[in-house]
Amino acid sequence: MKFFEFLRKVNSEDNGNPSSMRTIAFMVCAQFSLVLSFGFVMAIFKHPELVIAYAGLLLSVILGVLGIKGWQKDKEEKVVTPPEEKQ
């Protein structure tokens, strides 16, 4: 499976339609991971006493975003795809 095809399937609903909420959650996780990872590297070199706090912050942000998405997925209405007509 190609990487971009994988991303397209991950960011779409159960019936294959694109989901802006999943795309936004993916972008938030990617951006926070990048920024906080850079900060984590800087903390290792300049403030080693903050390494555990930075790891906890990174974990809590990612789990928070994914938890909100999971809660939203549970509360949304199920999308029913009509059966295909026989030709």
Secondary structure, 3 states (H helix, E strand, C coil): CCHHHHHHHHCECCCCCECHHHHHHHHHHHHHHHHHHHHHHHHHHHCHHHHHHHHHHHHHHHHHHHHHHHHHHHHCCCCCCCCCCCC
